[in-house]
Amino acid sequence: FVIGFVTAVLNLVVLYFLWREKQRWHRWDMYAVGEVVYDLVQVAMVISFRSVTFEYRIHSERRAEDVIREFAEIPFADPTVSVRSKVGAFFAAVENLKDVLTFEFFLSSFGFALSIVMLIRIINATAVHPRTGVLTGTIWNGLNDLWHFTILFLVVFIFFAYTATFMFGSIRDDFGDLQTTMNTQFAMLLGSVPDNFTEDPTLIVYIVFTNVVVYFLMLNFLLAIVVEAYMKVRERIEQIQTENEISYDIVITTGNWARHIWRGWPTRRHVMMVCRHSILTKDVTAWQLKMFGVDYNKARQICDHYHRTEVLRGRGHNPYDNAVLNLLSSVSGDMRDH
């Protein structure tokens, strides 16, 4: 509960700063807002789940005793009680037991859903670094192709299931209905085959066609999509000149964060927003940076610091590098004029 409360407070603080950023730039950072909202929903789910399960476990022993007592107190051996009353009491106890089991199943399902929500958030958090963000980058790069592949796969898979149910449903239990046939086909994807399939030539033809189309072709299409998306991510990582091994980047980032606080420099997010709104459209002067709230002396310090890095020196072939160089040169020139 304490961790959940602290997490909620931190996310509300982040949401407040995003709102202040929106007041300045007249636009929301929807990705950051989405992450904050997702975290708040996740915290609310965790607190709700822990509250319910905590109360349920405290009274679990008493609840189990009540259920057992209901069955034990049914007067089966009492001849003065009618059979109708005995049967009614028995089914009432069964209904109470069923309610308990249903609630426990609900808690298990809710816990499983919460685990999936937390897993998605953890996977998304790995995108903070290019090397660990390979998984999320691959998914996003191949998302469009994966969507269309899913449609094609479902059409082909269901068509084969309908065909097999029509042909073999009346003679084989593993093709008795559509759902059973789809389960059988899924097992075939994992390498198994129906029992005694060699006794029916038509079943042999079906299995061969299913494996060729669904397994050898469709699954290799999926592999090709994933590999292509992964190669795009790898190529983008190789082009990032500021990327290093993750532990080294953590140390450097922590040091830069401390340096920004010690020297009073604008935050990295502030610099990013300035670049996003100005650097790609025109050169930014020191006067414009001052309008964005950057102190003159702090702007000179941060420009002098980052201008020493090789990545901010234009090479003539990268428009973004040249834009950054124009920004720094403009700021440095205006500072010298003053």
Secondary structure in CASP SS format (residue, H / E / C, confidence):
PFRMAT SS
TARGET T0000
AUTHOR 0000-0000-0000
METHOD secondary structure of the structure
MODEL  1
F C 1.00
V H 1.00
I H 1.00
G H 1.00
F H 1.00
V H 1.00
T H 1.00
A H 1.00
V H 1.00
L H 1.00
N H 1.00
L H 1.00
V H 1.00
V H 1.00
L H 1.00
Y H 1.00
F H 1.00
L H 1.00
W H 1.00
R H 1.00
E H 1.00
K H 1.00
Q H 1.00
R H 1.00
W H 1.00
H C 1.00
R C 1.00
W C 1.00
D C 1.00
M H 1.00
Y H 1.00
A H 1.00
V H 1.00
G H 1.00
E H 1.00
V H 1.00
V H 1.00
Y H 1.00
D H 1.00
L H 1.00
V H 1.00
Q H 1.00
V H 1.00
A H 1.00
M H 1.00
V H 1.00
I H 1.00
S H 1.00
F H 1.00
R H 1.00
S H 1.00
V H 1.00
T H 1.00
F H 1.00
E H 1.00
Y H 1.00
R H 1.00
I H 1.00
H C 1.00
S H 1.00
E H 1.00
R H 1.00
R H 1.00
A H 1.00
E H 1.00
D H 1.00
V H 1.00
I H 1.00
R H 1.00
E H 1.00
F H 1.00
A H 1.00
E C 1.00
I C 1.00
P C 1.00
F C 1.00
A C 1.00
D C 1.00
P C 1.00
T C 1.00
V C 1.00
S C 1.00
V H 1.00
R H 1.00
S H 1.00
K H 1.00
V H 1.00
G H 1.00
A H 1.00
F H 1.00
F H 1.00
A H 1.00
A H 1.00
V H 1.00
E H 1.00
N H 1.00
L H 1.00
K H 1.00
D H 1.00
V H 1.00
L H 1.00
T H 1.00
F H 1.00
E H 1.00
F H 1.00
F H 1.00
L H 1.00
S H 1.00
S H 1.00
F H 1.00
G H 1.00
F H 1.00
A H 1.00
L H 1.00
S H 1.00
I H 1.00
V H 1.00
M H 1.00
L H 1.00
I H 1.00
R H 1.00
I H 1.00
I H 1.00
N H 1.00
A H 1.00
T H 1.00
A H 1.00
V H 1.00
H C 1.00
P C 1.00
R C 1.00
T C 1.00
G C 1.00
V H 1.00
L H 1.00
T H 1.00
G H 1.00
T H 1.00
I H 1.00
W H 1.00
N H 1.00
G C 1.00
L H 1.00
N H 1.00
D H 1.00
L H 1.00
W H 1.00
H H 1.00
F H 1.00
T H 1.00
I H 1.00
L H 1.00
F H 1.00
L H 1.00
V H 1.00
V H 1.00
F H 1.00
I H 1.00
F H 1.00
F H 1.00
A H 1.00
Y H 1.00
T H 1.00
A H 1.00
T H 1.00
F H 1.00
M H 1.00
F H 1.00
G C 1.00
S C 1.00
I C 1.00
R C 1.00
D H 1.00
D H 1.00
F H 1.00
G C 1.00
D C 1.00
L H 1.00
Q H 1.00
T H 1.00
T H 1.00
M H 1.00
N H 1.00
T H 1.00
Q H 1.00
F H 1.00
A H 1.00
M H 1.00
L H 1.00
L C 1.00
G C 1.00
S C 1.00
V C 1.00
P C 1.00
D C 1.00
N C 1.00
F H 1.00
T H 1.00
E H 1.00
D C 1.00
P H 1.00
T H 1.00
L H 1.00
I H 1.00
V H 1.00
Y H 1.00
I H 1.00
V H 1.00
F H 1.00
T H 1.00
N H 1.00
V H 1.00
V H 1.00
V H 1.00
Y H 1.00
F H 1.00
L H 1.00
M H 1.00
L H 1.00
N H 1.00
F H 1.00
L H 1.00
L H 1.00
A H 1.00
I H 1.00
V H 1.00
V H 1.00
E H 1.00
A H 1.00
Y H 1.00
M H 1.00
K H 1.00
V H 1.00
R H 1.00
E H 1.00
R H 1.00
I H 1.00
E H 1.00
Q H 1.00
I C 1.00
Q C 1.00
T C 1.00
E C 1.00
N C 1.00
E C 1.00
I H 1.00
S H 1.00
Y H 1.00
D H 1.00
I H 1.00
V H 1.00
I H 1.00
T H 1.00
T H 1.00
G H 1.00
N H 1.00
W H 1.00
A H 1.00
R H 1.00
H H 1.00
I H 1.00
W H 1.00
R H 1.00
G C 1.00
W C 1.00
P C 1.00
T C 1.00
R H 1.00
R H 1.00
H H 1.00
V H 1.00
M H 1.00
M H 1.00
V H 1.00
C H 1.00
R H 1.00
H H 1.00
S H 1.00
I H 1.00
L C 1.00
T C 1.00
K C 1.00
D C 1.00
V C 1.00
T C 1.00
A H 1.00
W H 1.00
Q H 1.00
L H 1.00
K H 1.00
M H 1.00
F C 1.00
G C 1.00
V C 1.00
D C 1.00
Y H 1.00
N H 1.00
K H 1.00
A H 1.00
R H 1.00
Q H 1.00
I H 1.00
C H 1.00
D H 1.00
H H 1.00
Y H 1.00
H H 1.00
R C 1.00
T C 1.00
E H 1.00
V H 1.00
L H 1.00
R C 1.00
G C 1.00
R C 1.00
G C 1.00
H C 1.00
N C 1.00
P H 1.00
Y H 1.00
D H 1.00
N H 1.00
A H 1.00
V H 1.00
L H 1.00
N H 1.00
L H 1.00
L H 1.00
S H 1.00
S H 1.00
V H 1.00
S H 1.00
G H 1.00
D H 1.00
M H 1.00
R H 1.00
D H 1.00
H C 1.00
END
